[in-house]
Amino acid sequence: MKTAKTLIVPKTDEIRKEGIKVIVERMGLAGAAFFLRETMAQSVDYLELKNQLFGNMTVADIYQEIKKSSS
């Protein structure tokens, strides 16, 4: 019998800090500063972006995609 796993959603602050850390490590401080300035200054329709990225996928579908790509 297959049991459902509990999905733990990290806190927004933790994700933001980790994201910035990765961007700085990958692009350097100047590149990260430029990237963040450019992306944070633009208004974004997050619902439209979500629809473009995930369409009608459920959370379970997205979770399965993440599992596939991380293995």
ZIMO-V164555 format. One record per residue. N is the residue number from 1. SS is DSSP state (a for helix, b for strand, c for the rest). PHI is phi in degrees with one decimal (NA if undefined). Layout:
# ZIMO-V164555
n->N ss->SS phi->PHI
n->N ss->SS phi->PHI
This chain:
# ZIMO-V164555
n->1 ss->c phi->NA
n->2 ss->c phi->-91.7
n->3 ss->c phi->-104.3
n->4 ss->c phi->-75.9
n->5 ss->c phi->-92.7
n->6 ss->c phi->-82.3
n->7 ss->c phi->-90.9
n->8 ss->c phi->-98.8
n->9 ss->c phi->-94.2
n->10 ss->c phi->-68.9
n->11 ss->c phi->-71.0
n->12 ss->a phi->-57.0
n->13 ss->a phi->-60.9
n->14 ss->a phi->-65.0
n->15 ss->a phi->-64.5
n->16 ss->a phi->-61.2
n->17 ss->a phi->-62.9
n->18 ss->a phi->-65.2
n->19 ss->a phi->-61.3
n->20 ss->a phi->-64.4
n->21 ss->a phi->-59.4
n->22 ss->a phi->-65.6
n->23 ss->a phi->-62.4
n->24 ss->a phi->-64.4
n->25 ss->a phi->-62.8
n->26 ss->a phi->-80.3
n->27 ss->a phi->-106.4
n->28 ss->a phi->82.6
n->29 ss->a phi->-64.6
n->30 ss->a phi->-65.9
n->31 ss->a phi->-63.4
n->32 ss->a phi->-64.9
n->33 ss->a phi->-62.0
n->34 ss->a phi->-64.2
n->35 ss->a phi->-58.8
n->36 ss->a phi->-64.7
n->37 ss->a phi->-61.9
n->38 ss->a phi->-66.9
n->39 ss->a phi->-78.6
n->40 ss->a phi->-77.2
n->41 ss->a phi->-81.2
n->42 ss->c phi->-94.2
n->43 ss->c phi->-77.0
n->44 ss->c phi->-128.3
n->45 ss->c phi->-86.6
n->46 ss->a phi->-64.1
n->47 ss->a phi->-67.7
n->48 ss->a phi->-65.7
n->49 ss->a phi->-60.9
n->50 ss->a phi->-59.4
n->51 ss->a phi->-64.3
n->52 ss->a phi->-66.2
n->53 ss->a phi->-77.2
n->54 ss->a phi->-116.7
n->55 ss->c phi->53.1
n->56 ss->c phi->-98.4
n->57 ss->c phi->-65.2
n->58 ss->c phi->-87.9
n->59 ss->a phi->-59.8
n->60 ss->a phi->-63.2
n->61 ss->a phi->-61.5
n->62 ss->a phi->-63.0
n->63 ss->a phi->-60.1
n->64 ss->a phi->-64.2
n->65 ss->a phi->-62.9
n->66 ss->a phi->-63.5
n->67 ss->a phi->-60.1
n->68 ss->a phi->-63.2
n->69 ss->a phi->-76.2
n->70 ss->a phi->-94.5
n->71 ss->c phi->-99.4
